[in-house]
Amino acid sequence: MAVTPLEAVQDRIAAAAVRSGRSVEDIQLVAVSKNRPASAIRAAHAAGQREFGENRQQGLAARLGEDLPADIMWHFIGPLQGRKASFVAEHAHLLHSFDRLDLVKRWAGSATPVLLQFNLGAEPQKGGFDPREADQVFAKVAGAGIVVKGVMAIPPQADDSEATRPWFARLKEIFDELTRNSSTIDTLSMGMSNDYEVAIEEGATLVRIGTAIFGPVN
């Protein structure tokens, strides 16, 4: 029987985990379902996938109306508009893109955990905190009663996945630094379809993969 794309990704995750001296159970896979048909989500769910990622509030809202399996855990992985924060906080399992301090007031009081997003390459088109301010940012966000589960970044685009390795190593340094100061930190979200194996080798505990599972968006 032919190996499905999801199975191929799972196999490569397992191999990368072994190379990094860890177990595959240490790595969470979020299947990025944005712009994919509900049938593709159902097929992945039938194959055992439970965690899916959406990058827009409208997309997440649409999913909730598609009669998908109730045990799906939705991750919000895209830029979050402040006025839509309450909806995402209510329906998402985890927010990956807590990228600015003006979200603190919008999110305070929510039990939904967040990941602090860092702009490693200081790219103006991307959101995210300055890596040099990680401790201060964590103190302000956690001090508001928000549960900070970890960190996330999307490194500068590169044709060669190896070129992302230094960026992933930098985010791992931030993760380790925050872990020393907090018992809630356990998630290092980095790596997508083109570079997730390198990310795992550098310490990722969660990878966000869409194209390698579902193919290109039509």
C-alpha positions as CSV (number, residue, x, y, z in Angstrom):
1,M,0.0,0.0,0.0
2,A,1.3,3.4,-0.9
3,V,2.4,5.7,1.8
4,T,0.2,8.8,2.2
5,P,1.7,12.3,2.4
6,L,0.7,12.5,6.1
7,E,2.5,9.2,6.8
8,A,5.5,10.4,4.9
9,V,5.7,13.5,7.0
10,Q,5.2,11.5,10.2
11,D,8.1,9.2,9.1
12,R,10.4,12.1,8.5
13,I,9.5,13.7,11.8
14,A,10.4,10.4,13.5
15,A,13.7,10.2,11.7
16,A,14.6,13.8,12.6
17,A,13.6,13.2,16.2
18,V,16.0,10.3,16.3
19,R,18.8,12.4,14.8
20,S,18.3,14.9,17.6
21,G,18.3,12.3,20.3
22,R,14.6,12.5,21.1
23,S,11.4,10.4,20.7
24,V,8.8,11.1,18.1
25,E,6.4,11.5,21.0
26,D,8.3,14.7,21.8
27,I,7.1,16.4,18.6
28,Q,3.6,17.8,18.0
29,L,2.4,18.0,14.4
30,V,-0.1,20.7,13.5
31,A,-1.6,20.1,10.1
32,V,-2.1,23.6,8.6
33,S,-5.6,23.3,7.1
34,K,-6.0,26.9,5.9
35,N,-7.7,27.1,2.5
36,R,-8.1,23.3,2.4
37,P,-11.5,21.5,1.8
38,A,-13.2,20.0,4.8
39,S,-12.9,16.6,3.1
40,A,-9.1,16.8,3.4
41,I,-9.4,17.6,7.1
42,R,-11.7,14.7,7.6
43,A,-9.3,12.4,5.8
44,A,-6.4,13.5,8.0
45,H,-8.5,13.1,11.1
46,A,-9.5,9.6,10.0
47,A,-5.8,8.8,9.7
48,G,-5.2,9.9,13.3
49,Q,-4.4,13.6,13.0
50,R,-6.1,15.7,15.7
51,E,-4.4,19.1,15.7
52,F,-5.0,21.6,12.8
53,G,-4.0,25.1,12.2
54,E,-5.9,28.1,10.8
55,N,-4.5,31.5,10.2
56,R,-7.5,33.8,9.9
57,Q,-10.5,34.3,12.3
58,Q,-12.9,34.0,9.4
59,G,-11.3,30.7,8.4
60,L,-11.6,29.3,12.0
61,A,-15.2,30.5,12.2
62,A,-16.0,28.7,8.9
63,R,-14.4,25.5,10.2
64,L,-16.7,25.5,13.3
65,G,-19.7,25.5,10.9
66,E,-18.5,22.6,8.8
67,D,-19.6,19.7,11.1
68,L,-16.0,18.5,11.6
69,P,-15.1,16.0,14.3
70,A,-15.6,17.5,17.8
71,D,-12.2,16.3,19.1
72,I,-10.2,18.4,16.7
73,M,-7.9,20.9,18.5
74,W,-7.6,24.2,16.5
75,H,-4.4,26.2,16.6
76,F,-4.5,29.8,15.5
77,I,-1.2,30.5,13.6
78,G,-1.7,33.7,11.8
79,P,-1.7,37.5,12.6
80,L,-4.4,38.3,15.0
81,Q,-6.5,41.4,14.8
82,G,-7.2,42.8,18.3
83,R,-11.0,43.0,17.8
84,K,-11.1,39.3,16.9
85,A,-9.1,38.2,19.9
86,S,-12.1,37.1,22.0
87,F,-13.4,34.8,19.3
88,V,-10.0,33.1,18.8
89,A,-9.5,32.9,22.6
90,E,-12.8,31.1,22.9
91,H,-12.3,28.6,20.1
92,A,-8.6,28.0,19.7
93,H,-6.6,25.4,21.6
94,L,-3.4,27.5,21.3
95,L,-2.5,30.9,19.9
96,H,0.9,30.8,18.1
97,S,1.0,34.5,17.1
98,F,1.0,36.6,20.3
99,D,3.2,39.2,18.6
100,R,2.7,42.5,20.3
101,L,1.9,44.0,23.7
102,D,-1.4,45.6,22.7
103,L,-2.9,42.1,22.7
104,V,-2.4,41.8,26.4
105,K,-5.6,43.7,27.3
106,R,-7.5,41.8,24.6
107,W,-6.3,38.4,25.9
108,A,-6.2,39.0,29.7
109,G,-8.7,36.8,31.4
110,S,-8.6,34.0,28.8
111,A,-7.5,30.5,29.8
112,T,-6.3,29.8,26.3
113,P,-2.4,29.6,26.3
114,V,-0.2,31.6,23.9
115,L,3.1,31.4,22.3
116,L,5.2,34.5,22.1
117,Q,6.2,35.2,18.4
118,F,9.6,36.6,17.8
119,N,10.8,38.4,14.6
120,L,14.2,36.9,14.4
121,G,15.3,38.7,11.3
122,A,13.8,42.1,12.2
123,E,11.7,41.8,9.0
124,P,9.4,44.8,8.7
125,Q,6.7,42.8,6.9
126,K,6.4,40.4,9.9
127,G,5.0,40.8,13.3
128,G,6.8,39.6,16.4
129,F,8.9,40.7,19.4
130,D,12.5,41.7,19.4
131,P,14.5,38.6,20.5
132,R,16.7,40.8,22.7
133,E,13.6,41.7,24.8
134,A,12.4,38.1,25.5
135,D,12.6,38.3,29.3
136,Q,10.9,41.7,29.5
137,V,8.1,40.6,27.1
138,F,7.5,37.4,29.0
139,A,7.3,39.2,32.3
140,K,4.7,41.6,30.9
141,V,2.5,39.0,29.3
142,A,2.7,36.4,32.0
143,G,2.3,39.2,34.6
144,A,-1.1,39.9,33.2
145,G,-2.2,36.4,34.0
146,I,-1.8,35.0,30.4
147,V,-0.5,31.5,30.2
148,V,2.6,31.6,28.1
149,K,3.3,28.0,26.8
150,G,6.4,28.8,24.7
151,V,7.7,30.6,21.7
152,M,7.3,30.7,17.9
153,A,9.0,32.2,14.9
154,I,9.0,32.1,11.1
155,P,12.6,32.7,10.0
156,P,13.6,34.7,6.9
157,Q,12.7,32.9,3.7
158,A,15.5,30.8,2.2
159,D,15.8,28.5,-0.7
160,D,18.0,26.1,1.3
161,S,16.5,24.7,4.5
162,E,20.0,24.6,6.0
163,A,20.1,28.4,5.9
164,T,17.3,28.4,8.5
165,R,19.3,26.5,11.0
166,P,21.0,29.5,12.7
167,W,17.6,31.1,13.1
168,F,16.1,28.0,14.7
169,A,19.1,27.8,17.0
170,R,18.5,31.4,18.1
171,L,14.9,30.6,18.9
172,K,16.0,27.6,20.9
173,E,18.2,29.8,22.9
174,I,15.2,32.1,23.7
175,F,13.2,29.0,24.6
176,D,15.8,27.7,26.9
177,E,16.2,31.1,28.6
178,L,12.5,31.4,29.3
179,T,12.2,27.7,30.4
180,R,14.7,28.4,33.2
181,N,12.4,31.1,34.5
182,S,9.0,29.5,34.0
183,S,7.4,26.1,34.6
184,T,4.7,26.8,32.0
185,I,7.1,26.9,29.0
186,D,7.2,23.7,27.1
187,T,6.5,24.5,23.4
188,L,9.0,25.5,20.8
189,S,7.0,26.1,17.6
190,M,9.2,26.3,14.5
191,G,9.5,24.6,11.2
192,M,7.1,24.3,8.2
193,S,6.9,22.1,5.1
194,N,10.2,23.2,3.6
195,D,12.4,23.1,6.8
196,Y,10.7,21.1,9.6
197,E,13.4,18.5,9.7
198,V,16.1,21.1,10.4
199,A,13.8,22.7,13.0
200,I,13.4,19.4,14.8
201,E,17.1,18.8,14.7
202,E,17.5,22.2,16.4
203,G,15.0,21.4,19.1
204,A,11.5,22.1,17.8
205,T,8.7,20.5,19.9
206,L,6.0,21.5,17.4
207,V,6.0,21.8,13.6
208,R,3.3,23.5,11.4
209,I,2.9,21.6,8.1
210,G,0.4,22.2,5.3
211,T,1.7,21.7,1.8
212,A,3.7,18.6,2.6
213,I,0.5,17.0,3.9
214,F,-2.2,18.4,1.7
215,G,-0.3,19.5,-1.4
216,P,-0.3,23.0,-2.9
217,V,-3.4,25.1,-2.6
218,N,-5.3,25.2,-5.9
